Amino acid sequence: MVGTTLITALVASLCLFSGAGGAPLEKKQTLSLEDIQKQALANAWKVLNGTLDDGMTRGKTCNAQTVSIRKEYGDLSKDERKEYIRAVKCLLSKPSKLSATKYPGAKTRYDDFVVVHMNMTPSVHSTANFMHWHRYYIYAYETALKTECEFKGSQPYWNWAKYTDLPASPIFDGSETSMGGNGEAVSHKSGMPGTPAGPGGGCVKTGPFAGMNITLGPLMPTMDAALKIPKNPRADGYGYNPRCLRRDVNNYFITNWMKPANLVAQITGNSAIGKFQDSLQNGFGGAQALHSSGHFSIWGDPGGDVYVSPAELVFWMHHGQLDRHWWQWANYLEAQVKTRASMYEGGTNWMNPNSARGKATDPQWLDVVTPAGTEGIQSNQLFSTTAGPFCYLYQ
């Protein structure tokens, strides 16, 4: 994406990745976040056990005995965290399956996932399949960890509302069981007007991923230009551009826009998938968007780049929580489970408001990271976490 197209994308991304909105609440908050989780899990078990119908067709392979339970990273044991870290490092060590000529910056199997996201960004953000494609994408990553790196666990998530001091959380505290620490403290300004800079900004130098380099992008950077993060040698961001993983993990977004009340309001205040998805990406009730707030709570390079953000290792936990948030919305009201399961609304290109409307039969693509047997899977196979190729619930 080059020239005027890139400028157009930048303008659109500022709405997508850092927007705030003022959509009115559709009903008052009467539940706590814990209530919503309990009700969603209870109803999801009913669906799995056949006592509640969500309208999805299920085979016999996903049942109470085989279902995987995804947990919050801080709730994993230290051994479970180490196992996840080992598997991620494994993907970082395996060679890319992409063309070295077409994608010279893709050196590892992990990089393959980054390239797929870079390619798909315009069609999987602010579109009908925003939630659905990313669910499929996370599943593909989890599948690669299991089939290519012998991972024994389930993909963890980051509960946005759990930590009041994110840099000190088990995810970023820099311990041997973290996903690496915050970036080194360096003098810098915020790359986004009206938002304070965080306490990091430099290279990650603590924890299991200390000294890690990234090689793709940046394509749409949001860090202070004074930091002089090297530009990619190619306009499309696919050139080889080795540089350190930077983070600016901060508490600004989680303390202002990601409190339990914000999550409850977004879940209970949107009864249709279109408004639910839009308000996740553009803001709700005067609050910053939860999707962008999660990304910018990590920030850095590439964490704040809408195209290259999966090169940030915690991307998968952030989008795991986004998937959980959708799962909670779809399941917490027993009388609405069947109706909400099949909702699908929106366009097909986030930079074109007049793009064709998405259809539940639209195929979804993941190129070289596609799990076996799922190439071109239809969106309607991605509606439930216990139907189609999936078999997992959230704890």
SEKOL-284987 format. One record per residue (C-alpha): x, y, z; residue number from 0. Coordinates in Angstrom, 2 decimals, padded with zeros to 5 digits, always signed. Each point is the difference from the previous one (the first is absolute). Layout:
// residues N
+---------+---------+---------+-----+
!       x !       y !       z !   i !
+---------+---------+---------+-----+
!       X !       Y !       Z ! NUM !
...
+---------+---------+---------+-----+
//
This chain:
// residues 395
+---------+---------+---------+-----+
!       x !       y !       z !   i !
+---------+---------+---------+-----+
! +000.00 ! +000.00 ! +000.00 !   0 !
! +001.76 ! +003.13 ! -001.15 !   1 !
! -000.50 ! +003.68 ! -000.82 !   2 !
! -003.45 ! +001.51 ! +000.41 !   3 !
! -001.40 ! -003.39 ! +000.94 !   4 !
! +002.25 ! -000.10 ! +003.05 !   5 !
! -001.08 ! +003.50 ! +000.98 !   6 !
! -003.63 ! -001.06 ! -000.29 !   7 !
! +000.75 ! -003.03 ! +002.16 !   8 !
! +001.67 ! +002.19 ! +002.62 !   9 !
! -003.06 ! +002.23 ! +000.29 !  10 !
! -002.27 ! -003.03 ! +000.24 !  11 !
! +002.22 ! -001.71 ! +002.55 !  12 !
! -000.13 ! +002.97 ! +002.33 !  13 !
! -003.73 ! -000.61 ! +000.21 !  14 !
! +000.39 ! -003.74 ! +000.25 !  15 !
! +002.99 ! -000.27 ! +002.30 !  16 !
! -000.42 ! +003.02 ! +002.25 !  17 !
! -003.56 ! +001.23 ! -000.28 !  18 !
! -002.45 ! +001.10 ! +002.62 !  19 !
! -003.73 ! -000.05 ! -000.48 !  20 !
! -003.16 ! +001.19 ! +001.63 !  21 !
! -002.56 ! -002.71 ! -000.77 !  22 !
! -002.79 ! +000.08 ! +002.61 !  23 !
! -000.51 ! -002.87 ! +002.38 !  24 !
! -002.89 ! -002.21 ! -001.05 !  25 !
! -000.73 ! -001.13 ! +003.54 !  26 !
! +001.25 ! +000.55 ! +003.51 !  27 !
! +002.78 ! -002.07 ! +001.48 !  28 !
! -001.47 ! -002.47 ! +002.45 !  29 !
! +002.67 ! -002.68 ! -000.04 !  30 !
! +003.61 ! -000.16 ! +001.13 !  31 !
! +002.72 ! -001.26 ! -002.31 !  32 !
! +000.24 ! -003.10 ! +002.19 !  33 !
! -003.74 ! -000.59 ! -000.41 !  34 !
! +000.31 ! +000.21 ! -003.77 !  35 !
! +002.87 ! -002.48 ! -000.06 !  36 !
! -001.85 ! -002.48 ! +002.23 !  37 !
! -003.18 ! +000.20 ! -002.04 !  38 !
! +001.85 ! -000.27 ! -003.31 !  39 !
! +001.93 ! -003.06 ! +001.15 !  40 !
! -003.10 ! -001.68 ! +001.45 !  41 !
! -001.92 ! +000.54 ! -003.24 !  42 !
! +002.94 ! -001.14 ! -002.12 !  43 !
! +000.09 ! -003.26 ! +001.97 !  44 !
! -003.72 ! -000.42 ! -000.61 !  45 !
! +000.58 ! +000.42 ! -003.72 !  46 !
! +002.83 ! -002.52 ! +000.05 !  47 !
! -002.09 ! -002.48 ! +001.98 !  48 !
! -002.98 ! +000.39 ! -002.31 !  49 !
! -002.41 ! +001.58 ! +002.48 !  50 !
! +000.11 ! +003.42 ! -001.71 !  51 !
! -000.15 ! +000.49 ! -003.77 !  52 !
! +002.16 ! +002.65 ! -001.67 !  53 !
! -000.98 ! -001.08 ! -003.51 !  54 !
! +003.45 ! -001.35 ! -000.86 !  55 !
! +000.67 ! -003.50 ! -001.32 !  56 !
! +002.47 ! -001.98 ! +002.08 !  57 !
! +001.86 ! -003.21 ! -000.54 !  58 !
! +000.83 ! -002.47 ! +002.72 !  59 !
! +003.63 ! +001.03 ! +000.35 !  60 !
! -000.68 ! +003.06 ! +002.19 !  61 !
! -001.56 ! -000.93 ! +003.30 !  62 !
! +000.43 ! +000.47 ! +003.74 !  63 !
! +002.96 ! -002.38 ! +000.01 !  64 !
! +001.89 ! +001.49 ! -002.93 !  65 !
! -000.69 ! +003.73 ! +000.32 !  66 !
! +003.03 ! +002.21 ! +000.64 !  67 !
! -000.15 ! +002.69 ! +002.68 !  68 !
! +001.76 ! +003.27 ! -000.71 !  69 !
! +001.26 ! +001.80 ! +003.12 !  70 !
! +001.27 ! +003.45 ! +000.90 !  71 !
! +003.81 ! +000.11 ! -000.12 !  72 !
! +000.31 ! +000.99 ! +003.65 !  73 !
! -002.12 ! -003.00 ! +000.99 !  74 !
! +002.39 ! -002.47 ! -001.62 !  75 !
! +002.48 ! -001.78 ! +002.20 !  76 !
! +003.65 ! +000.93 ! -000.46 !  77 !
! +000.60 ! -003.29 ! -001.76 !  78 !
! -002.91 ! +000.69 ! -002.36 !  79 !
! +001.40 ! +003.43 ! -000.80 !  80 !
! +003.44 ! -001.47 ! -000.67 !  81 !
! -001.54 ! -002.56 ! -002.35 !  82 !
! -001.75 ! +002.76 ! -001.94 !  83 !
! +003.21 ! +002.05 ! -000.16 !  84 !
! +001.91 ! -003.05 ! -001.26 !  85 !
! -002.52 ! -000.58 ! -002.78 !  86 !
! +000.06 ! +003.66 ! -001.08 !  87 !
! +003.79 ! -000.10 ! -000.13 !  88 !
! -000.27 ! -003.12 ! -002.10 !  89 !
! -002.07 ! +001.83 ! -002.64 !  90 !
! +002.54 ! +002.83 ! +000.11 !  91 !
! +002.76 ! -002.49 ! -000.78 !  92 !
! -001.61 ! -001.86 ! -002.92 !  93 !
! +000.53 ! +001.24 ! -003.58 !  94 !
! -002.64 ! +001.88 ! -001.94 !  95 !
! -002.06 ! -001.83 ! -002.63 !  96 !
! -000.51 ! +003.15 ! -002.08 !  97 !
! +001.86 ! +001.09 ! -003.13 !  98 !
! +003.27 ! +001.66 ! +000.99 !  99 !
! -000.20 ! +002.10 ! -003.16 ! 100 !
! -003.49 ! +001.29 ! +000.62 ! 101 !
! +000.37 ! +000.35 ! +003.78 ! 102 !
! +003.73 ! +000.41 ! +000.80 ! 103 !
! -000.81 ! +001.26 ! +003.50 ! 104 !
! -001.74 ! -003.25 ! +000.96 ! 105 !
! +002.71 ! -002.16 ! +001.50 ! 106 !
! -001.87 ! -002.21 ! +002.47 ! 107 !
! -003.17 ! -002.02 ! +000.21 ! 108 !
! -001.26 ! +002.64 ! +002.43 ! 109 !
! +000.59 ! +002.63 ! -002.69 ! 110 !
! -002.37 ! -001.90 ! -002.28 ! 111 !
! -002.86 ! +000.95 ! +002.32 ! 112 !
! +001.07 ! +003.65 ! -000.09 ! 113 !
! +000.04 ! +000.08 ! -003.81 ! 114 !
! -003.46 ! -001.58 ! -000.17 ! 115 !
! -001.37 ! +002.75 ! +002.25 ! 116 !
! +001.76 ! +002.71 ! -002.02 ! 117 !
! -001.58 ! -001.37 ! -003.18 ! 118 !
! -003.45 ! -000.39 ! +001.50 ! 119 !
! -000.24 ! +003.20 ! +002.06 ! 120 !
! -002.31 ! +001.97 ! -002.36 ! 121 !
! -002.53 ! -002.83 ! -000.17 ! 122 !
! +000.00 ! -001.12 ! +003.64 ! 123 !
! -000.35 ! +003.30 ! +001.89 ! 124 !
! -003.23 ! +001.99 ! +000.18 ! 125 !
! -001.63 ! -002.67 ! -002.15 ! 126 !
! -002.60 ! -002.73 ! +000.53 ! 127 !
! +002.69 ! -002.56 ! +000.76 ! 128 !
! +002.11 ! +002.02 ! +002.46 ! 129 !
! -000.82 ! -002.27 ! +002.93 ! 130 !
! -000.41 ! -003.15 ! -002.08 ! 131 !
! +003.26 ! +000.18 ! -001.93 ! 132 !
! +002.02 ! +000.84 ! +003.08 ! 133 !
! -001.56 ! -002.98 ! +001.81 ! 134 !
! +001.16 ! -002.19 ! -002.88 ! 135 !
! +003.42 ! +001.69 ! +000.02 ! 136 !
! +000.55 ! -000.61 ! +003.74 ! 137 !
! -001.08 ! -003.61 ! -000.48 ! 138 !
! +002.56 ! -000.36 ! -002.79 ! 139 !
! +002.73 ! +001.35 ! +002.28 ! 140 !
! -001.03 ! -002.31 ! +002.83 ! 141 !
! -000.10 ! -002.91 ! -002.46 ! 142 !
! +003.52 ! +000.78 ! -001.23 ! 143 !
! +001.26 ! +000.08 ! +003.58 ! 144 !
! -001.51 ! -003.44 ! +000.53 ! 145 !
! +000.77 ! -001.74 ! -003.28 ! 146 !
! +003.36 ! +001.57 ! -000.80 ! 147 !
! +001.36 ! +000.61 ! +003.49 ! 148 !
! -001.72 ! -002.70 ! +002.13 ! 149 !
! -001.79 ! +002.53 ! +002.20 ! 150 !
! -002.12 ! -001.80 ! +002.59 ! 151 !
! -002.14 ! +002.86 ! +001.25 ! 152 !
! -002.58 ! +002.46 ! -001.35 ! 153 !
! +000.47 ! +003.54 ! -001.26 ! 154 !
! -000.15 ! +002.34 ! +003.02 ! 155 !
! -001.67 ! +003.40 ! +000.00 ! 156 !
! +000.60 ! +003.32 ! +001.76 ! 157 !
! -002.99 ! +001.19 ! +002.03 ! 158 !
! +000.07 ! +003.75 ! -000.64 ! 159 !
! -001.76 ! +000.82 ! +003.26 ! 160 !
! +002.15 ! -002.16 ! +002.26 ! 161 !
! +003.15 ! +002.07 ! +000.50 ! 162 !
! +000.18 ! +003.55 ! +001.33 ! 163 !
! +003.80 ! +000.07 ! -000.53 ! 164 !
! +000.61 ! -001.65 ! -003.35 ! 165 !
! +003.82 ! +000.30 ! -000.08 ! 166 !
! +000.10 ! -001.90 ! +003.31 ! 167 !
! -002.43 ! -002.70 ! -001.14 ! 168 !
! +001.09 ! -003.63 ! -000.54 ! 169 !
! -000.14 ! +000.71 ! -003.74 ! 170 !
! +002.56 ! +002.83 ! -000.03 ! 171 !
! +001.90 ! -000.14 ! +003.32 ! 172 !
! +003.22 ! -001.17 ! -001.67 ! 173 !
! +000.21 ! -003.23 ! +002.01 ! 174 !
! +000.89 ! -003.35 ! -001.53 ! 175 !
! -003.70 ! -000.84 ! -000.29 ! 176 !
! -001.02 ! +003.29 ! -001.65 ! 177 !
! -000.28 ! +000.84 ! -003.69 ! 178 !
! +002.97 ! +002.29 ! +000.51 ! 179 !
! +000.12 ! +003.28 ! +001.84 ! 180 !
! -000.90 ! +003.52 ! -001.01 ! 181 !
! +002.28 ! +001.88 ! -002.33 ! 182 !
! +002.99 ! +001.70 ! +001.54 ! 183 !
! -000.87 ! +003.43 ! +001.36 ! 184 !
! +001.04 ! +002.61 ! -002.58 ! 185 !
! -000.90 ! +003.64 ! -000.42 ! 186 !
! -002.78 ! +000.28 ! -002.58 ! 187 !
! -003.31 ! +001.62 ! -000.80 ! 188 !
! -003.26 ! -001.65 ! -000.80 ! 189 !
! -000.50 ! -000.85 ! -003.65 ! 190 !
! -003.70 ! +000.82 ! +000.31 ! 191 !
! -001.24 ! +003.54 ! +000.72 ! 192 !
! -001.80 ! +000.34 ! +003.32 ! 193 !
! +001.43 ! -003.20 ! +001.46 ! 194 !
! +002.90 ! -000.09 ! +002.49 ! 195 !
! +003.09 ! -002.04 ! -000.70 ! 196 !
! +000.51 ! -003.10 ! +002.12 ! 197 !
! +002.91 ! -000.88 ! +002.29 ! 198 !
! +001.86 ! -002.09 ! -002.59 ! 199 !
! +000.52 ! +000.68 ! -003.68 ! 200 !
! +003.31 ! -001.80 ! -000.37 ! 201 !
! +001.07 ! -003.55 ! -000.80 ! 202 !
! -001.18 ! -002.98 ! +002.05 ! 203 !
! +002.99 ! -001.08 ! +002.08 ! 204 !
! -001.51 ! -002.16 ! +002.73 ! 205 !
! -001.78 ! -003.34 ! +000.11 ! 206 !
! -000.04 ! -002.98 ! -002.38 ! 207 !
! -000.17 ! +002.19 ! -003.11 ! 208 !
! +002.71 ! +002.48 ! +000.94 ! 209 !
! +001.94 ! +001.13 ! -003.05 ! 210 !
! -002.62 ! -001.25 ! -002.45 ! 211 !
! +000.10 ! +001.50 ! -003.49 ! 212 !
! -002.85 ! +000.56 ! -002.43 ! 213 !
! +000.58 ! +000.18 ! -003.75 ! 214 !
! -003.26 ! +001.07 ! -001.70 ! 215 !
! -001.41 ! +003.50 ! -000.16 ! 216 !
! -000.54 ! +002.56 ! +001.28 ! 217 !
! -002.81 ! +000.84 ! -002.38 ! 218 !
! -002.14 ! +002.34 ! +002.09 ! 219 !
! +002.13 ! +000.89 ! +003.06 ! 220 !
! -001.40 ! +001.97 ! +002.92 ! 221 !
! +003.13 ! +000.56 ! +002.10 ! 222 !
! +001.83 ! +003.29 ! +000.47 ! 223 !
! +001.90 ! +000.77 ! -003.22 ! 224 !
! +002.89 ! +001.29 ! +002.14 ! 225 !
! +000.75 ! -003.59 ! +001.00 ! 226 !
! +001.13 ! -000.51 ! -003.62 ! 227 !
! -001.40 ! -003.48 ! -000.40 ! 228 !
! +001.39 ! -001.13 ! -003.36 ! 229 !
! -002.33 ! +000.12 ! -002.97 ! 230 !
! -000.64 ! -003.11 ! -002.01 ! 231 !
! +002.00 ! -000.15 ! -003.26 ! 232 !
! -003.23 ! -000.78 ! -001.84 ! 233 !
! -003.13 ! +002.13 ! -000.09 ! 234 !
! -002.21 ! -003.04 ! +000.63 ! 235 !
! +001.84 ! -000.84 ! +003.25 ! 236 !
! +001.12 ! -003.47 ! -001.12 ! 237 !
! +003.70 ! +000.85 ! -000.28 ! 238 !
! +002.61 ! -001.32 ! +002.43 ! 239 !
! +000.25 ! +002.58 ! +002.78 ! 240 !
! +001.58 ! -001.51 ! +003.15 ! 241 !
! -000.47 ! +002.09 ! +003.13 ! 242 !
! -000.79 ! -000.54 ! +003.64 ! 243 !
! -003.44 ! -000.74 ! +001.37 ! 244 !
! -001.14 ! +003.19 ! +001.70 ! 245 !
! -002.76 ! +000.42 ! +002.56 ! 246 !
! -001.57 ! +002.89 ! +001.83 ! 247 !
! -002.26 ! -001.95 ! +002.37 ! 248 !
! -002.08 ! +002.49 ! +001.92 ! 249 !
! -003.02 ! +000.37 ! +002.28 ! 250 !
! -001.68 ! +002.93 ! -001.76 ! 251 !
! -002.51 ! -002.01 ! -002.00 ! 252 !
! -000.78 ! -002.71 ! +002.55 ! 253 !
! -000.69 ! +002.48 ! +002.78 ! 254 !
! -002.05 ! +002.38 ! -002.15 ! 255 !
! -001.80 ! -002.12 ! -002.58 ! 256 !
! +000.31 ! -003.69 ! +000.88 ! 257 !
! -001.45 ! -000.26 ! +003.48 ! 258 !
! -002.56 ! -002.73 ! +000.73 ! 259 !
! -002.83 ! +002.53 ! -000.40 ! 260 !
! +001.21 ! +000.87 ! -003.51 ! 261 !
! -000.01 ! -003.66 ! -001.04 ! 262 !
! -003.45 ! -000.60 ! +001.51 ! 263 !
! -001.39 ! +003.09 ! -001.72 ! 264 !
! +001.30 ! -001.09 ! -003.38 ! 265 !
! -001.37 ! -003.53 ! +000.37 ! 266 !
! -003.43 ! +000.95 ! +001.36 ! 267 !
! -000.42 ! +003.14 ! -002.07 ! 268 !
! +000.04 ! -001.56 ! -003.47 ! 269 !
! -002.60 ! -002.59 ! -001.00 ! 270 !
! +001.07 ! -000.45 ! -003.64 ! 271 !
! +003.36 ! -001.27 ! -001.27 ! 272 !
! +000.45 ! +003.01 ! -002.29 ! 273 !
! -000.15 ! +002.53 ! +002.83 ! 274 !
! +001.94 ! -002.35 ! +002.27 ! 275 !
! +002.89 ! -000.26 ! -002.47 ! 276 !
! -000.06 ! +003.67 ! -000.95 ! 277 !
! +000.08 ! +001.21 ! +003.59 ! 278 !
! +002.87 ! -002.37 ! +000.80 ! 279 !
! +002.02 ! +001.68 ! -002.72 ! 280 !
! -001.26 ! +003.59 ! +000.17 ! 281 !
! -000.89 ! +000.54 ! +003.65 ! 282 !
! -003.16 ! -000.21 ! +002.08 ! 283 !
! -001.80 ! +002.28 ! +002.43 ! 284 !
! +002.73 ! +002.65 ! -000.23 ! 285 !
! +002.79 ! -002.50 ! +000.73 ! 286 !
! +002.99 ! -000.80 ! -002.18 ! 287 !
! -000.38 ! -003.16 ! -002.08 ! 288 !
! +000.84 ! -003.20 ! +001.88 ! 289 !
! +001.76 ! -001.49 ! -003.02 ! 290 !
! +002.40 ! +002.90 ! -000.49 ! 291 !
! +000.37 ! +000.58 ! +003.75 ! 292 !
! +001.39 ! -003.51 ! +000.38 ! 293 !
! +002.51 ! +000.49 ! -002.79 ! 294 !
! +001.08 ! +003.41 ! +001.28 ! 295 !
! +000.34 ! -001.30 ! +003.55 ! 296 !
! +002.98 ! -001.94 ! -001.41 ! 297 !
! +000.85 ! +002.49 ! -002.77 ! 298 !
! +003.57 ! +000.11 ! -001.22 ! 299 !
! +001.30 ! -001.43 ! -003.25 ! 300 !
! -001.77 ! -001.97 ! -001.38 ! 301 !
! -002.76 ! -000.07 ! +002.63 ! 302 !
! -001.48 ! +003.31 ! -001.11 ! 303 !
! +000.07 ! -000.76 ! -003.74 ! 304 !
! -003.41 ! -001.20 ! -001.21 ! 305 !
! +001.56 ! -002.06 ! -002.79 ! 306 !
! +003.03 ! -001.52 ! +001.75 ! 307 !
! -001.43 ! -000.29 ! +003.53 ! 308 !
! +000.09 ! -003.85 ! +000.11 ! 309 !
! +003.80 ! +000.25 ! +000.15 ! 310 !
! -000.65 ! +001.13 ! +003.60 ! 311 !
! -000.12 ! -003.28 ! +001.93 ! 312 !
! -002.92 ! +001.05 ! +002.22 ! 313 !
! -002.19 ! +000.73 ! -003.04 ! 314 !
! -001.40 ! -003.53 ! +000.36 ! 315 !
! -001.02 ! +000.53 ! +003.62 ! 316 !
! -001.59 ! +003.34 ! -000.82 ! 317 !
! -002.01 ! -001.45 ! -002.86 ! 318 !
! -000.72 ! -003.05 ! +002.11 ! 319 !
! -001.73 ! +002.36 ! +002.43 ! 320 !
! -001.79 ! +001.67 ! -002.90 ! 321 !
! -001.28 ! -003.43 ! -001.04 ! 322 !
! -001.00 ! -000.73 ! +003.62 ! 323 !
! -001.82 ! +003.33 ! +000.18 ! 324 !
! -002.00 ! -000.96 ! -003.10 ! 325 !
! -000.61 ! -003.49 ! +001.42 ! 326 !
! -001.34 ! +001.57 ! +003.20 ! 327 !
! -002.30 ! +002.30 ! -001.98 ! 328 !
! -001.30 ! -002.91 ! -002.08 ! 329 !
! -000.66 ! -002.31 ! +002.93 ! 330 !
! -000.87 ! +001.91 ! +003.17 ! 331 !
! -003.73 ! +000.41 ! -000.78 ! 332 !
! -001.52 ! -003.47 ! -000.27 ! 333 !
! -003.02 ! +001.19 ! -002.00 ! 334 !
! +002.30 ! +001.70 ! -002.55 ! 335 !
! +002.59 ! -002.72 ! -000.51 ! 336 !
! -001.49 ! -001.38 ! -003.21 ! 337 !
! -000.72 ! +003.43 ! -001.48 ! 338 !
! +003.41 ! +001.47 ! +000.72 ! 339 !
! +001.97 ! -003.06 ! -001.11 ! 340 !
! -000.84 ! +000.53 ! -003.67 ! 341 !
! +000.14 ! +003.81 ! -000.21 ! 342 !
! +002.26 ! +001.30 ! -002.78 ! 343 !
! +000.00 ! +003.65 ! -001.08 ! 344 !
! +002.30 ! +002.43 ! -001.78 ! 345 !
! +001.96 ! +000.71 ! -003.16 ! 346 !
! +003.04 ! -001.75 ! -001.44 ! 347 !
! +002.63 ! +002.76 ! -000.17 ! 348 !
! +000.67 ! +002.38 ! +002.89 ! 349 !
! +001.32 ! +002.77 ! -002.25 ! 350 !
! -003.08 ! -000.05 ! -002.22 ! 351 !
! -003.28 ! +000.77 ! +001.82 ! 352 !
! -001.89 ! -001.04 ! -003.12 ! 353 !
! +001.65 ! -003.39 ! -000.34 ! 354 !
! -002.13 ! -003.08 ! -000.61 ! 355 !
! -001.85 ! -001.29 ! +003.05 ! 356 !
! +001.46 ! -003.08 ! +001.61 ! 357 !
! -001.87 ! -003.29 ! -000.25 ! 358 !
! +000.08 ! -002.85 ! +002.48 ! 359 !
! +001.11 ! -002.26 ! -002.84 ! 360 !
! +003.07 ! +002.12 ! -000.82 ! 361 !
! +003.22 ! -002.06 ! +000.01 ! 362 !
! +002.80 ! +000.96 ! +002.40 ! 363 !
! +003.70 ! -000.30 ! -000.80 ! 364 !
! +003.23 ! -000.47 ! +001.92 ! 365 !
! +002.48 ! -000.94 ! -002.74 ! 366 !
! +003.00 ! -001.97 ! +001.33 ! 367 !
! -001.19 ! -000.04 ! +003.62 ! 368 !
! -003.32 ! -001.73 ! -000.80 ! 369 !
! -000.78 ! -002.95 ! +002.31 ! 370 !
! -000.41 ! -003.24 ! -001.92 ! 371 !
! -003.43 ! -000.45 ! -001.56 ! 372 !
! -001.22 ! +003.57 ! +000.52 ! 373 !
! +001.14 ! +001.85 ! -003.14 ! 374 !
! -002.71 ! +002.39 ! -001.16 ! 375 !
! -002.27 ! -000.86 ! +002.91 ! 376 !
! -003.27 ! +001.91 ! +000.00 ! 377 !
! -000.68 ! +002.65 ! +002.60 ! 378 !
! -003.03 ! -001.91 ! +001.28 ! 379 !
! +002.38 ! -002.73 ! +001.17 ! 380 !
! +001.67 ! +002.50 ! +002.31 ! 381 !
! -003.10 ! +001.08 ! +001.95 ! 382 !
! +000.47 ! -002.22 ! +003.08 ! 383 !
! +003.05 ! -001.03 ! +002.03 ! 384 !
! -001.36 ! -003.55 ! +000.17 ! 385 !
! -001.09 ! -000.47 ! -003.63 ! 386 !
! +001.77 ! +000.04 ! -003.36 ! 387 !
! +003.72 ! -000.65 ! +000.56 ! 388 !
! -000.10 ! +001.27 ! +003.59 ! 389 !
! -000.33 ! -001.70 ! +003.35 ! 390 !
! +000.79 ! +002.39 ! +002.84 ! 391 !
! -001.61 ! +002.08 ! +002.75 ! 392 !
! +001.25 ! +002.87 ! +002.14 ! 393 !
! +000.55 ! -000.30 ! +003.72 ! 394 !
+---------+---------+---------+-----+
//
